[in-house]
Amino acid sequence: MGGAIEEMDDAPLTYEDLARMRRTPRVKIIRRALGLTQEDFAAQFRIPIGTLRDWEQGRSAPDAAANAFLRVIAREPDAVRRASGGLWK
């Protein structure tokens, strides 16, 4: 019985294996630092809740534009809120 397990342990990791082993996604760190639930973060910054959950759970990753938006949110969340004219409360 140990043979199959031993073979799995010896197999080299693929790029896909490594991608699945990523650390906590950046968006989750940003959201937690702001003290927001997924629902509140998604609503405040107009990110579809399903998209946010996919990013946080590693099922998909933000594209370049979304990453830029997340960087702005991380650095200046109040500026993003002000720029929205109060629409994203």
C-alpha positions as CSV (number, residue, x, y, z in Angstrom):
1,M,0.0,0.0,0.0
2,G,2.9,2.4,0.7
3,G,4.2,2.2,-2.9
4,A,1.7,4.6,-4.4
5,I,2.1,7.1,-1.6
6,E,5.9,6.9,-1.9
7,E,5.7,7.5,-5.6
8,M,3.5,10.6,-5.0
9,D,5.9,11.9,-2.5
10,D,8.8,11.5,-4.9
11,A,7.1,13.2,-7.9
12,P,8.5,16.6,-8.8
13,L,6.1,19.5,-8.4
14,T,4.7,21.0,-11.5
15,Y,4.0,24.7,-12.1
16,E,0.3,24.0,-11.5
17,D,1.2,22.3,-8.2
18,L,3.2,25.3,-7.1
19,A,0.5,27.8,-8.2
20,R,-2.0,25.9,-6.0
21,M,0.3,26.2,-3.0
22,R,0.5,30.0,-3.2
23,R,0.3,32.0,0.0
24,T,-2.8,33.9,1.0
25,P,-3.9,35.9,-2.0
26,R,-3.1,39.6,-1.8
27,V,-6.7,40.7,-2.1
28,K,-7.6,38.7,1.1
29,I,-4.7,40.4,2.9
30,I,-6.0,43.8,1.8
31,R,-9.6,43.1,2.7
32,R,-8.6,41.8,6.1
33,A,-6.3,44.8,6.7
34,L,-9.3,47.1,6.1
35,G,-11.4,45.0,8.5
36,L,-14.1,44.2,5.9
37,T,-16.1,41.1,5.2
38,Q,-16.1,39.8,1.7
39,E,-19.5,41.2,1.2
40,D,-18.6,44.7,2.4
41,F,-15.3,44.8,0.4
42,A,-17.1,43.7,-2.7
43,A,-19.9,46.2,-2.2
44,Q,-17.7,49.2,-1.3
45,F,-15.3,48.7,-4.2
46,R,-17.8,47.3,-6.8
47,I,-16.1,44.0,-7.2
48,P,-18.6,41.1,-7.9
49,I,-18.7,38.9,-4.8
50,G,-18.1,35.8,-6.9
51,T,-15.0,37.3,-8.5
52,L,-13.7,38.3,-5.1
53,R,-14.2,34.8,-3.7
54,D,-12.5,33.2,-6.7
55,W,-9.5,35.5,-6.2
56,E,-9.3,34.8,-2.5
57,Q,-9.7,31.0,-3.0
58,G,-7.1,30.9,-5.8
59,R,-9.6,29.7,-8.5
60,S,-8.7,32.8,-10.6
61,A,-6.4,35.7,-10.3
62,P,-6.9,39.5,-10.8
63,D,-5.8,40.8,-14.2
64,A,-3.4,43.7,-14.6
65,A,-6.1,46.4,-14.3
66,A,-7.7,44.7,-11.2
67,N,-4.2,44.4,-9.6
68,A,-3.7,48.1,-10.2
69,F,-7.1,48.8,-8.6
70,L,-6.2,46.6,-5.6
71,R,-2.9,48.4,-5.1
72,V,-4.8,51.8,-5.0
73,I,-7.3,50.3,-2.6
74,A,-4.5,49.0,-0.4
75,R,-2.7,52.3,-0.3
76,E,-5.6,54.8,-0.3
77,P,-8.9,53.2,0.4
78,D,-10.5,56.5,1.4
79,A,-9.3,58.1,-1.8
80,V,-11.1,55.4,-3.8
81,R,-14.2,56.0,-1.7
82,R,-13.9,59.8,-2.2
83,A,-13.3,59.4,-5.9
84,S,-16.5,57.4,-6.2
85,G,-18.5,60.4,-5.0
86,G,-19.9,58.4,-2.2
87,L,-21.5,55.9,-4.5
88,W,-19.5,52.9,-3.2
89,K,-20.5,53.0,0.5
